[in-house]
Amino acid sequence: MRLVVAGTPDVAVASLDALLASRHEVVAVLTRPDAAAGRGRRSTASPVAQRAREAGLPVLQPARPRGEDFLAALRALEPDACPVVAYGALVPREALAVPRFGWLNLHFSLLPAWRGAAPVQRAVMNGDDVTGACVFELEEGLDTGPVYARLTEPVGPADTAGDLLGRLAASGADLLVSVLDALEDGTAVKTAQPAEGVSLAPKITVEEARVDWTATAREVDRRVRGCTPDPGAWTTFRGERFKLAPVTPVEEDLPAGRIVVGRKRVLVGTGAGSVELGRVQPAGKKLMGATDWARGTRPEPGEEFS
């Protein structure tokens, strides 16, 4: 089949590579326009655009995939299907109608759970034991289309959103190829999503990534892991933002936010139990071990995060 692959971030590159290695023909890539990135805020192509150019593929980068120029370019490519992995923009009805097999979206949850932009982060923050990935037919609703195939993935007690997403990106790429193979062979079957079990996964805001020390130690742990690596969990110390890498829940009871420095560890109290800090990043500094930070900063007795 002729494919136009839509995707933008790193997590979509595995699927693009799998499709390039498949029996299908990738004729172009659709991705978001170049955006400012890094400390210098230089205009940078998306990871998918960079990989596509390495492969010698045409790259479509409309500001919105609804203009007549884009629709004309898409029709001219005559795709049989458009696989989608984290493209980052809504696809209008006019574009959905172009490929004969439709747009096939690889989504990193067990739909109808966690419809939206941050399914893996929400699964970790919610404390889910199992998540997965689905390939479904894209339609105008938010992740509501019928599902062709799914796979499950356990969520480990120390998994960050980044860890989990990396595994799902790899296994999901194979799932996407298998669905396209089945479509071409005429053996694919799609099933409507159930009406029960719907949950939403909106993008994690920076403010939502702020740690609430009155939550339990396990809730703090899940929030930090769910926000790692993006947007990054944080708190404040002496009035400045203080970033947190994953922490470890412990049983010791301390006042919420209270910092206690030991010889080999740094504990912070929560609403129930405490957490042991791993690596931390004070304002203007690089990531470092919590004990290294404490030796240099010397938190005062009774000092707290807020």
KADA-V508489 format. One record per pair of residues at least 24 apart in sequence whose C-alpha atoms are under 10 Angstrom apart, sorted by the first residue. I is the first residue (numbers start at 0). J is the second residue. D is the distance in whole Angstrom. If there is no record, write none. Layout:
BEGIN
i=I j=J d=D
i=I j=J d=D
END
This chain:
BEGIN
i=0 j=24 d=6
i=0 j=25 d=8
i=0 j=26 d=10
i=0 j=78 d=8
i=0 j=79 d=6
i=0 j=80 d=7
i=0 j=100 d=10
i=0 j=179 d=8
i=0 j=180 d=9
i=0 j=182 d=9
i=0 j=183 d=7
i=1 j=25 d=6
i=1 j=26 d=6
i=1 j=27 d=9
i=1 j=76 d=8
i=1 j=77 d=7
i=1 j=78 d=5
i=1 j=79 d=5
i=1 j=80 d=7
i=1 j=81 d=9
i=1 j=98 d=9
i=2 j=26 d=6
i=2 j=27 d=7
i=2 j=28 d=9
i=2 j=76 d=9
i=2 j=77 d=9
i=2 j=78 d=5
i=2 j=79 d=6
i=2 j=80 d=5
i=2 j=81 d=6
i=2 j=82 d=7
i=2 j=98 d=9
i=2 j=102 d=10
i=2 j=179 d=10
i=3 j=27 d=5
i=3 j=28 d=5
i=3 j=29 d=7
i=3 j=57 d=10
i=3 j=58 d=10
i=3 j=59 d=10
i=3 j=73 d=8
i=3 j=76 d=8
i=3 j=77 d=9
i=3 j=78 d=6
i=3 j=79 d=8
i=3 j=80 d=7
i=3 j=81 d=5
i=3 j=82 d=7
i=3 j=83 d=9
i=3 j=98 d=9
i=3 j=102 d=9
i=4 j=28 d=5
i=4 j=29 d=6
i=4 j=30 d=8
i=4 j=47 d=9
i=4 j=51 d=10
i=4 j=58 d=10
i=4 j=59 d=10
i=4 j=78 d=10
i=4 j=80 d=8
i=4 j=81 d=5
i=4 j=82 d=5
i=4 j=83 d=6
i=4 j=84 d=8
i=4 j=86 d=9
i=4 j=102 d=9
i=4 j=103 d=10
i=5 j=29 d=4
i=5 j=30 d=6
i=5 j=31 d=9
i=5 j=47 d=9
i=5 j=48 d=10
i=5 j=58 d=10
i=5 j=59 d=9
i=5 j=81 d=7
i=5 j=82 d=6
i=5 j=83 d=5
i=5 j=84 d=6
i=5 j=85 d=8
i=5 j=86 d=6
i=5 j=87 d=9
i=5 j=88 d=10
i=5 j=102 d=9
i=5 j=103 d=10
i=5 j=104 d=9
i=6 j=30 d=5
i=6 j=31 d=8
i=6 j=45 d=9
i=6 j=46 d=9
i=6 j=47 d=6
i=6 j=48 d=9
i=6 j=82 d=8
i=6 j=83 d=6
i=6 j=84 d=5
i=6 j=85 d=5
i=6 j=86 d=4
i=6 j=87 d=7
i=6 j=88 d=10
i=6 j=104 d=10
i=7 j=31 d=6
i=7 j=32 d=9
i=7 j=44 d=9
i=7 j=45 d=6
i=7 j=46 d=6
i=7 j=47 d=5
i=7 j=48 d=7
i=7 j=49 d=10
i=7 j=83 d=9
i=7 j=84 d=8
i=7 j=85 d=6
i=7 j=86 d=5
i=7 j=87 d=7
i=7 j=88 d=10
i=8 j=44 d=10
i=8 j=45 d=6
i=8 j=46 d=6
i=8 j=47 d=6
i=8 j=48 d=9
i=8 j=84 d=9
i=8 j=85 d=7
i=8 j=86 d=8
i=8 j=87 d=9
i=9 j=45 d=8
i=9 j=46 d=5
i=9 j=47 d=7
i=9 j=50 d=10
i=9 j=85 d=9
i=9 j=165 d=9
i=9 j=168 d=9
i=10 j=46 d=9
i=10 j=47 d=9
i=10 j=84 d=8
i=10 j=85 d=8
i=10 j=161 d=10
i=10 j=164 d=7
i=10 j=165 d=7
i=10 j=166 d=10
i=10 j=167 d=9
i=10 j=168 d=6
i=10 j=169 d=9
i=10 j=172 d=10
i=11 j=46 d=8
i=11 j=47 d=7
i=11 j=83 d=8
i=11 j=84 d=5
i=11 j=85 d=6
i=11 j=86 d=8
i=11 j=105 d=9
i=11 j=168 d=7
i=11 j=169 d=9
i=11 j=171 d=10
i=11 j=172 d=8
i=12 j=46 d=7
i=12 j=47 d=6
i=12 j=48 d=9
i=12 j=49 d=10
i=12 j=50 d=7
i=12 j=51 d=9
i=12 j=84 d=9
i=12 j=168 d=8
i=12 j=169 d=9
i=12 j=172 d=9
i=13 j=47 d=9
i=13 j=84 d=10
i=13 j=165 d=9
i=13 j=167 d=10
i=13 j=168 d=6
i=13 j=169 d=6
i=13 j=170 d=9
i=13 j=171 d=9
i=13 j=172 d=6
i=13 j=173 d=9
i=14 j=47 d=10
i=14 j=82 d=9
i=14 j=83 d=9
i=14 j=84 d=7
i=14 j=105 d=9
i=14 j=168 d=7
i=14 j=169 d=7
i=14 j=170 d=9
i=14 j=171 d=7
i=14 j=172 d=4
i=14 j=173 d=8
i=14 j=174 d=9
i=14 j=175 d=7
i=14 j=176 d=8
i=15 j=47 d=8
i=15 j=50 d=8
i=15 j=51 d=8
i=15 j=82 d=9
i=15 j=83 d=10
i=15 j=84 d=9
i=15 j=172 d=8
i=15 j=176 d=10
i=16 j=47 d=10
i=16 j=50 d=8
i=16 j=51 d=9
i=16 j=54 d=9
i=16 j=172 d=8
i=17 j=169 d=9
i=17 j=171 d=10
i=17 j=172 d=6
i=17 j=173 d=7
i=17 j=174 d=10
i=17 j=175 d=9
i=17 j=176 d=7
i=18 j=82 d=9
i=18 j=172 d=8
i=18 j=173 d=9
i=18 j=175 d=8
i=18 j=176 d=6
i=18 j=179 d=9
i=19 j=51 d=10
i=19 j=54 d=9
i=19 j=176 d=10
i=20 j=176 d=10
i=21 j=173 d=10
i=21 j=176 d=7
i=21 j=177 d=10
i=21 j=179 d=10
i=21 j=180 d=9
i=22 j=176 d=9
i=22 j=179 d=10
i=22 j=180 d=8
i=23 j=176 d=9
i=23 j=179 d=8
i=23 j=180 d=8
i=23 j=183 d=9
i=24 j=78 d=9
i=24 j=79 d=10
i=25 j=51 d=10
i=25 j=56 d=8
i=25 j=57 d=10
i=25 j=78 d=9
i=25 j=80 d=10
i=25 j=81 d=10
i=25 j=82 d=10
i=26 j=55 d=10
i=26 j=56 d=7
i=26 j=57 d=7
i=26 j=58 d=9
i=26 j=76 d=7
i=26 j=77 d=9
i=26 j=78 d=8
i=27 j=51 d=8
i=27 j=52 d=10
i=27 j=55 d=9
i=27 j=56 d=5
i=27 j=57 d=5
i=27 j=58 d=6
i=27 j=59 d=7
i=27 j=73 d=9
i=27 j=76 d=8
i=27 j=78 d=9
i=27 j=81 d=10
i=28 j=52 d=9
i=28 j=56 d=7
i=28 j=57 d=6
i=28 j=58 d=5
i=28 j=59 d=6
i=28 j=60 d=9
i=28 j=81 d=9
i=28 j=82 d=10
i=28 j=83 d=10
i=29 j=57 d=9
i=29 j=58 d=6
i=29 j=59 d=5
i=29 j=60 d=6
i=29 j=61 d=8
i=29 j=64 d=9
i=29 j=69 d=10
i=29 j=73 d=9
i=29 j=81 d=9
i=29 j=82 d=10
i=29 j=83 d=9
i=29 j=86 d=8
i=30 j=58 d=7
i=30 j=59 d=6
i=30 j=60 d=5
i=30 j=61 d=8
i=30 j=62 d=9
i=30 j=64 d=10
i=30 j=83 d=10
i=30 j=85 d=9
i=30 j=86 d=6
i=30 j=87 d=8
i=30 j=88 d=9
i=31 j=58 d=10
i=31 j=59 d=8
i=31 j=60 d=5
i=31 j=61 d=7
i=31 j=62 d=7
i=31 j=63 d=8
i=31 j=64 d=9
i=31 j=86 d=7
i=31 j=87 d=7
i=31 j=88 d=8
i=32 j=58 d=10
i=32 j=59 d=9
i=32 j=60 d=5
i=32 j=61 d=7
i=32 j=62 d=6
i=32 j=63 d=9
i=33 j=60 d=8
i=33 j=62 d=10
i=47 j=86 d=9
i=62 j=88 d=9
i=63 j=88 d=7
i=63 j=89 d=8
i=63 j=90 d=8
i=63 j=91 d=9
i=64 j=88 d=8
i=64 j=89 d=8
i=64 j=90 d=6
i=64 j=91 d=7
i=64 j=93 d=10
i=64 j=94 d=8
i=65 j=89 d=9
i=65 j=90 d=7
i=65 j=91 d=6
i=65 j=92 d=9
i=65 j=93 d=7
i=65 j=94 d=7
i=66 j=91 d=10
i=66 j=93 d=10
i=66 j=94 d=10
i=67 j=93 d=10
i=69 j=94 d=9
i=70 j=94 d=6
i=70 j=97 d=9
i=73 j=97 d=8
i=73 j=98 d=9
i=74 j=98 d=8
i=78 j=102 d=10
i=79 j=179 d=10
i=79 j=183 d=9
i=80 j=179 d=8
i=80 j=182 d=9
i=80 j=183 d=10
i=81 j=136 d=10
i=81 j=137 d=10
i=81 j=179 d=10
i=82 j=134 d=9
i=82 j=135 d=10
i=82 j=136 d=9
i=82 j=137 d=9
i=82 j=175 d=8
i=82 j=176 d=9
i=82 j=179 d=9
i=83 j=134 d=9
i=83 j=135 d=10
i=83 j=136 d=10
i=83 j=137 d=9
i=83 j=175 d=9
i=84 j=134 d=10
i=84 j=168 d=9
i=84 j=171 d=10
i=84 j=172 d=9
i=84 j=175 d=9
i=85 j=116 d=8
i=85 j=117 d=10
i=87 j=116 d=8
i=89 j=137 d=10
i=89 j=138 d=10
i=89 j=139 d=8
i=89 j=140 d=10
i=89 j=141 d=9
i=90 j=137 d=9
i=90 j=138 d=8
i=90 j=139 d=7
i=91 j=138 d=9
i=91 j=139 d=7
i=92 j=138 d=8
i=92 j=139 d=7
i=95 j=136 d=10
i=95 j=137 d=8
i=95 j=138 d=7
i=95 j=139 d=8
i=96 j=138 d=10
i=100 j=136 d=9
i=100 j=179 d=9
i=100 j=182 d=8
i=100 j=183 d=9
i=101 j=136 d=7
i=101 j=137 d=7
i=101 j=138 d=9
i=102 j=134 d=10
i=102 j=135 d=8
i=102 j=136 d=6
i=102 j=137 d=5
i=102 j=138 d=8
i=103 j=133 d=10
i=103 j=134 d=6
i=103 j=135 d=6
i=103 j=136 d=5
i=103 j=137 d=6
i=103 j=138 d=9
i=103 j=144 d=10
i=103 j=146 d=9
i=103 j=147 d=9
i=103 j=175 d=8
i=103 j=178 d=9
i=103 j=179 d=8
i=104 j=133 d=8
i=104 j=134 d=5
i=104 j=135 d=5
i=104 j=136 d=6
i=104 j=137 d=6
i=104 j=138 d=10
i=104 j=142 d=8
i=104 j=144 d=9
i=104 j=146 d=9
i=104 j=147 d=10
i=104 j=175 d=8
i=105 j=132 d=7
i=105 j=133 d=6
i=105 j=134 d=5
i=105 j=135 d=7
i=105 j=136 d=9
i=105 j=137 d=9
i=105 j=146 d=10
i=105 j=148 d=10
i=105 j=149 d=9
i=105 j=167 d=10
i=105 j=168 d=9
i=105 j=171 d=7
i=105 j=172 d=8
i=105 j=174 d=8
i=105 j=175 d=7
i=106 j=131 d=9
i=106 j=132 d=6
i=106 j=133 d=5
i=106 j=134 d=6
i=106 j=135 d=8
i=106 j=142 d=8
i=106 j=149 d=9
i=106 j=167 d=9
i=106 j=168 d=10
i=106 j=171 d=8
i=106 j=175 d=10
i=107 j=131 d=6
i=107 j=132 d=4
i=107 j=133 d=6
i=107 j=134 d=9
i=107 j=149 d=10
i=107 j=150 d=10
i=107 j=151 d=10
i=107 j=152 d=10
i=107 j=163 d=10
i=107 j=164 d=8
i=107 j=167 d=7
i=107 j=168 d=8
i=107 j=171 d=8
i=108 j=132 d=5
i=108 j=133 d=6
i=108 j=134 d=10
i=108 j=149 d=9
i=108 j=150 d=9
i=108 j=151 d=9
i=108 j=152 d=9
i=108 j=167 d=9
i=108 j=200 d=10
i=109 j=133 d=6
i=109 j=134 d=10
i=109 j=146 d=10
i=109 j=149 d=7
i=109 j=150 d=8
i=109 j=151 d=8
i=109 j=152 d=10
i=109 j=196 d=10
i=110 j=134 d=9
i=110 j=135 d=9
i=110 j=142 d=8
i=110 j=143 d=8
i=110 j=144 d=9
i=110 j=145 d=10
i=110 j=146 d=8
i=110 j=149 d=9
i=110 j=192 d=7
i=110 j=193 d=9
i=110 j=196 d=8
i=110 j=197 d=8
i=110 j=198 d=9
i=111 j=142 d=8
i=111 j=143 d=7
i=111 j=144 d=10
i=111 j=145 d=10
i=111 j=146 d=10
i=111 j=191 d=10
i=111 j=192 d=6
i=111 j=193 d=7
i=111 j=194 d=8
i=111 j=195 d=8
i=111 j=196 d=6
i=111 j=197 d=5
i=111 j=198 d=7
i=111 j=199 d=9
i=112 j=142 d=10
i=112 j=192 d=10
i=112 j=195 d=9
i=112 j=196 d=6
i=112 j=197 d=5
i=112 j=198 d=5
i=112 j=199 d=7
i=112 j=200 d=8
i=113 j=142 d=9
i=113 j=196 d=9
i=113 j=197 d=7
i=113 j=198 d=5
i=113 j=199 d=5
i=113 j=200 d=5
i=113 j=201 d=8
i=114 j=141 d=7
i=114 j=142 d=6
i=114 j=143 d=8
i=114 j=197 d=8
i=114 j=198 d=6
i=114 j=199 d=5
i=114 j=200 d=5
i=114 j=201 d=8
i=115 j=141 d=7
i=115 j=142 d=7
i=115 j=198 d=9
i=115 j=199 d=6
i=115 j=200 d=5
i=115 j=201 d=5
i=115 j=202 d=7
i=116 j=141 d=10
i=116 j=142 d=10
i=116 j=199 d=9
i=116 j=200 d=6
i=116 j=201 d=5
i=116 j=202 d=5
i=116 j=203 d=9
i=117 j=160 d=9
i=117 j=199 d=9
i=117 j=200 d=5
i=117 j=201 d=6
i=117 j=202 d=5
i=117 j=203 d=7
i=117 j=225 d=10
i=118 j=160 d=9
i=118 j=164 d=10
i=118 j=198 d=9
i=118 j=199 d=8
i=118 j=200 d=5
i=118 j=201 d=8
i=118 j=202 d=9
i=118 j=203 d=10
i=119 j=154 d=10
i=119 j=159 d=9
i=119 j=160 d=6
i=119 j=161 d=8
i=119 j=162 d=10
i=119 j=163 d=7
i=119 j=164 d=7
i=119 j=167 d=9
i=119 j=200 d=8
i=119 j=225 d=8
i=119 j=226 d=10
i=120 j=159 d=8
i=120 j=160 d=5
i=120 j=161 d=8
i=120 j=163 d=9
i=120 j=164 d=9
i=120 j=200 d=8
i=120 j=201 d=10
i=120 j=202 d=9
i=120 j=203 d=8
i=120 j=221 d=9
i=120 j=222 d=9
i=120 j=223 d=10
i=120 j=224 d=8
i=120 j=225 d=5
i=120 j=226 d=6
i=120 j=227 d=8
i=120 j=228 d=10
i=120 j=229 d=9
i=121 j=160 d=9
i=121 j=198 d=10
i=121 j=199 d=9
i=121 j=200 d=6
i=121 j=201 d=8
i=121 j=202 d=9
i=121 j=203 d=8
i=121 j=221 d=10
i=121 j=222 d=9
i=121 j=225 d=7
i=121 j=226 d=9
i=122 j=154 d=9
i=122 j=160 d=8
i=122 j=163 d=10
i=122 j=200 d=9
i=122 j=221 d=9
i=122 j=225 d=8
i=123 j=154 d=7
i=123 j=155 d=9
i=123 j=156 d=9
i=123 j=157 d=10
i=123 j=158 d=8
i=123 j=159 d=7
i=123 j=160 d=6
i=123 j=163 d=9
i=123 j=220 d=10
i=123 j=221 d=6
i=123 j=222 d=8
i=123 j=223 d=9
i=123 j=224 d=7
i=123 j=225 d=5
i=123 j=226 d=9
i=124 j=159 d=9
i=124 j=160 d=9
i=124 j=217 d=10
i=124 j=218 d=8
i=124 j=219 d=9
i=124 j=220 d=8
i=124 j=221 d=5
i=124 j=222 d=5
i=124 j=223 d=8
i=124 j=224 d=7
i=124 j=225 d=5
i=124 j=226 d=8
i=125 j=218 d=8
i=125 j=221 d=7
i=125 j=222 d=8
i=125 j=225 d=9
i=126 j=154 d=8
i=126 j=155 d=10
i=126 j=156 d=9
i=126 j=217 d=9
i=126 j=218 d=8
i=126 j=220 d=10
i=126 j=221 d=7
i=126 j=222 d=9
i=126 j=225 d=9
i=127 j=153 d=9
i=127 j=154 d=7
i=127 j=155 d=9
i=127 j=156 d=10
i=127 j=221 d=10
i=128 j=152 d=9
i=128 j=153 d=6
i=128 j=154 d=5
i=128 j=155 d=7
i=128 j=156 d=8
i=129 j=153 d=4
i=129 j=154 d=5
i=129 j=155 d=9
i=130 j=154 d=7
i=130 j=163 d=9
i=130 j=167 d=9
i=131 j=163 d=9
i=131 j=164 d=10
i=131 j=166 d=10
i=131 j=167 d=7
i=131 j=170 d=9
i=131 j=171 d=9
i=132 j=164 d=10
i=132 j=167 d=7
i=132 j=168 d=9
i=132 j=170 d=8
i=132 j=171 d=6
i=132 j=172 d=10
i=132 j=174 d=9
i=132 j=175 d=10
i=133 j=171 d=8
i=133 j=174 d=8
i=133 j=175 d=9
i=134 j=171 d=8
i=134 j=172 d=10
i=134 j=174 d=7
i=134 j=175 d=6
i=134 j=176 d=10
i=134 j=177 d=10
i=134 j=178 d=7
i=134 j=179 d=10
i=134 j=189 d=10
i=135 j=175 d=9
i=135 j=178 d=9
i=135 j=189 d=8
i=135 j=190 d=9
i=135 j=191 d=9
i=135 j=192 d=9
i=136 j=189 d=8
i=136 j=190 d=10
i=136 j=191 d=10
i=141 j=199 d=9
i=142 j=192 d=10
i=142 j=199 d=10
i=143 j=191 d=9
i=143 j=192 d=7
i=143 j=193 d=10
i=143 j=194 d=10
i=143 j=197 d=10
i=144 j=189 d=9
i=144 j=190 d=9
i=144 j=191 d=7
i=144 j=192 d=7
i=145 j=188 d=9
i=145 j=189 d=6
i=145 j=190 d=5
i=145 j=191 d=4
i=145 j=192 d=6
i=145 j=193 d=9
i=146 j=188 d=8
i=146 j=189 d=5
i=146 j=190 d=5
i=146 j=191 d=6
i=146 j=192 d=7
i=147 j=174 d=10
i=147 j=175 d=9
i=147 j=177 d=10
i=147 j=178 d=7
i=147 j=179 d=10
i=147 j=181 d=10
i=147 j=182 d=10
i=147 j=187 d=7
i=147 j=188 d=6
i=147 j=189 d=4
i=147 j=190 d=6
i=147 j=191 d=9
i=148 j=174 d=7
i=148 j=175 d=8
i=148 j=177 d=9
i=148 j=178 d=7
i=148 j=187 d=9
i=148 j=188 d=8
i=148 j=189 d=8
i=148 j=190 d=9
i=149 j=174 d=8
i=149 j=175 d=10
i=149 j=178 d=10
i=150 j=174 d=8
i=156 j=220 d=10
i=156 j=221 d=9
i=156 j=224 d=10
i=157 j=220 d=9
i=157 j=221 d=9
i=157 j=224 d=8
i=157 j=245 d=8
i=157 j=246 d=9
i=157 j=247 d=9
i=158 j=221 d=9
i=158 j=224 d=7
i=158 j=225 d=8
i=158 j=227 d=9
i=158 j=245 d=9
i=159 j=220 d=10
i=159 j=221 d=8
i=159 j=222 d=10
i=159 j=223 d=8
i=159 j=224 d=4
i=159 j=225 d=6
i=159 j=226 d=8
i=159 j=227 d=6
i=159 j=228 d=8
i=159 j=244 d=10
i=159 j=245 d=8
i=160 j=221 d=10
i=160 j=222 d=10
i=160 j=223 d=9
i=160 j=224 d=6
i=160 j=225 d=5
i=160 j=226 d=7
i=160 j=227 d=6
i=160 j=228 d=7
i=160 j=229 d=8
i=161 j=224 d=8
i=161 j=225 d=8
i=161 j=226 d=9
i=161 j=227 d=6
i=161 j=228 d=6
i=161 j=229 d=8
i=162 j=224 d=9
i=162 j=227 d=9
i=162 j=228 d=9
i=163 j=225 d=10
i=202 j=230 d=10
i=203 j=229 d=8
i=203 j=230 d=7
i=203 j=231 d=10
i=204 j=229 d=10
i=204 j=230 d=7
i=204 j=231 d=10
i=205 j=229 d=9
i=205 j=230 d=6
i=205 j=231 d=8
i=205 j=232 d=8
i=205 j=233 d=9
i=206 j=230 d=10
i=206 j=232 d=9
i=206 j=233 d=9
i=206 j=234 d=10
i=207 j=231 d=10
i=207 j=232 d=9
i=207 j=233 d=10
i=208 j=232 d=5
i=208 j=233 d=6
i=208 j=234 d=9
i=208 j=242 d=10
i=209 j=233 d=5
i=209 j=234 d=6
i=209 j=235 d=9
i=209 j=240 d=10
i=209 j=241 d=10
i=209 j=242 d=9
i=209 j=243 d=10
i=209 j=305 d=9
i=210 j=234 d=6
i=210 j=235 d=9
i=210 j=242 d=10
i=210 j=243 d=9
i=210 j=256 d=10
i=210 j=269 d=10
i=210 j=304 d=9
i=210 j=305 d=8
i=211 j=255 d=9
i=211 j=256 d=9
i=211 j=269 d=8
i=211 j=270 d=9
i=211 j=304 d=10
i=211 j=305 d=8
i=212 j=254 d=9
i=212 j=255 d=5
i=212 j=256 d=5
i=212 j=257 d=9
i=212 j=267 d=8
i=212 j=268 d=7
i=212 j=269 d=5
i=212 j=270 d=6
i=212 j=271 d=9
i=212 j=273 d=9
i=212 j=274 d=10
i=212 j=303 d=10
i=212 j=304 d=8
i=212 j=305 d=7
i=213 j=254 d=9
i=213 j=255 d=5
i=213 j=256 d=8
i=213 j=268 d=8
i=213 j=269 d=5
i=213 j=270 d=4
i=213 j=271 d=8
i=213 j=305 d=10
i=214 j=255 d=8
i=214 j=268 d=10
i=214 j=269 d=6
i=214 j=270 d=5
i=214 j=271 d=7
i=214 j=272 d=10
i=215 j=248 d=9
i=215 j=255 d=9
i=215 j=268 d=9
i=215 j=269 d=6
i=215 j=270 d=5
i=215 j=271 d=5
i=215 j=272 d=7
i=215 j=273 d=8
i=215 j=274 d=9
i=216 j=246 d=9
i=216 j=247 d=8
i=216 j=248 d=5
i=216 j=249 d=7
i=216 j=250 d=9
i=216 j=251 d=10
i=216 j=252 d=10
i=216 j=255 d=10
i=216 j=267 d=9
i=216 j=268 d=8
i=216 j=269 d=6
i=216 j=270 d=7
i=216 j=271 d=6
i=216 j=272 d=5
i=216 j=273 d=5
i=216 j=274 d=6
i=216 j=275 d=10
i=217 j=246 d=10
i=217 j=247 d=8
i=217 j=248 d=6
i=217 j=249 d=9
i=217 j=269 d=9
i=217 j=270 d=10
i=217 j=271 d=9
i=217 j=272 d=8
i=217 j=273 d=9
i=217 j=274 d=8
i=218 j=248 d=9
i=218 j=269 d=9
i=218 j=270 d=10
i=218 j=271 d=10
i=219 j=245 d=9
i=219 j=246 d=8
i=219 j=247 d=9
i=219 j=248 d=8
i=219 j=269 d=8
i=219 j=270 d=9
i=219 j=273 d=9
i=219 j=274 d=8
i=220 j=244 d=10
i=220 j=245 d=7
i=220 j=246 d=6
i=220 j=247 d=7
i=220 j=248 d=7
i=220 j=273 d=10
i=220 j=274 d=8
i=220 j=275 d=10
i=220 j=276 d=10
i=221 j=245 d=9
i=221 j=246 d=9
i=221 j=247 d=10
i=221 j=248 d=10
i=222 j=246 d=10
i=233 j=279 d=9
i=233 j=280 d=9
i=233 j=281 d=10
i=233 j=304 d=10
i=233 j=305 d=10
i=234 j=281 d=10
i=234 j=304 d=6
i=234 j=305 d=6
i=235 j=281 d=9
i=235 j=282 d=9
i=235 j=303 d=9
i=235 j=304 d=6
i=235 j=305 d=5
i=236 j=281 d=8
i=236 j=282 d=9
i=236 j=298 d=10
i=236 j=302 d=9
i=236 j=303 d=7
i=236 j=304 d=5
i=236 j=305 d=7
i=237 j=298 d=10
i=237 j=302 d=9
i=237 j=303 d=9
i=237 j=304 d=8
i=237 j=305 d=9
i=238 j=282 d=10
i=238 j=304 d=9
i=238 j=305 d=9
i=239 j=281 d=8
i=239 j=282 d=6
i=239 j=283 d=10
i=239 j=305 d=10
i=240 j=280 d=9
i=240 j=281 d=7
i=240 j=282 d=6
i=240 j=283 d=9
i=240 j=304 d=10
i=240 j=305 d=10
i=241 j=279 d=7
i=241 j=280 d=6
i=241 j=281 d=5
i=241 j=282 d=6
i=241 j=283 d=9
i=241 j=284 d=10
i=241 j=304 d=9
i=241 j=305 d=10
i=242 j=278 d=9
i=242 j=279 d=6
i=242 j=280 d=5
i=242 j=281 d=6
i=242 j=282 d=8
i=242 j=286 d=8
i=243 j=276 d=8
i=243 j=277 d=8
i=243 j=278 d=7
i=243 j=279 d=5
i=243 j=280 d=6
i=243 j=281 d=9
i=243 j=286 d=9
i=243 j=289 d=9
i=244 j=276 d=8
i=244 j=277 d=6
i=244 j=278 d=5
i=244 j=279 d=6
i=244 j=280 d=8
i=244 j=286 d=9
i=244 j=287 d=10
i=244 j=288 d=10
i=244 j=289 d=10
i=245 j=274 d=10
i=245 j=275 d=9
i=245 j=276 d=7
i=245 j=277 d=6
i=245 j=278 d=7
i=245 j=279 d=9
i=246 j=273 d=10
i=246 j=274 d=6
i=246 j=275 d=6
i=246 j=276 d=5
i=246 j=277 d=5
i=246 j=278 d=8
i=246 j=279 d=10
i=247 j=273 d=8
i=247 j=274 d=5
i=247 j=275 d=5
i=247 j=276 d=7
i=247 j=277 d=7
i=248 j=272 d=7
i=248 j=273 d=6
i=248 j=274 d=4
i=248 j=275 d=6
i=248 j=276 d=9
i=249 j=273 d=5
i=249 j=274 d=5
i=249 j=275 d=7
i=250 j=274 d=8
i=251 j=275 d=10
i=254 j=301 d=9
i=254 j=303 d=9
i=255 j=303 d=8
i=255 j=304 d=9
i=255 j=305 d=9
i=256 j=301 d=10
i=256 j=302 d=8
i=256 j=303 d=5
i=256 j=304 d=5
i=256 j=305 d=6
i=257 j=300 d=9
i=257 j=301 d=6
i=257 j=302 d=6
i=257 j=303 d=4
i=257 j=304 d=7
i=257 j=305 d=9
i=258 j=293 d=10
i=258 j=298 d=7
i=258 j=299 d=9
i=258 j=300 d=8
i=258 j=301 d=7
i=258 j=302 d=6
i=258 j=303 d=5
i=258 j=304 d=7
i=259 j=293 d=10
i=259 j=298 d=8
i=259 j=299 d=9
i=259 j=300 d=7
i=259 j=301 d=8
i=259 j=302 d=8
i=259 j=303 d=9
i=260 j=289 d=9
i=260 j=290 d=8
i=260 j=293 d=7
i=260 j=294 d=9
i=260 j=297 d=9
i=260 j=298 d=8
i=260 j=299 d=9
i=260 j=300 d=9
i=261 j=290 d=8
i=261 j=293 d=9
i=262 j=290 d=8
i=262 j=294 d=10
i=263 j=289 d=9
i=263 j=290 d=7
i=263 j=291 d=10
i=264 j=288 d=9
i=264 j=289 d=7
i=264 j=290 d=6
i=264 j=291 d=10
i=264 j=293 d=9
i=265 j=289 d=6
i=265 j=290 d=6
i=265 j=291 d=10
i=265 j=292 d=10
i=265 j=293 d=8
i=267 j=303 d=8
i=267 j=304 d=8
i=268 j=303 d=9
i=268 j=304 d=9
END
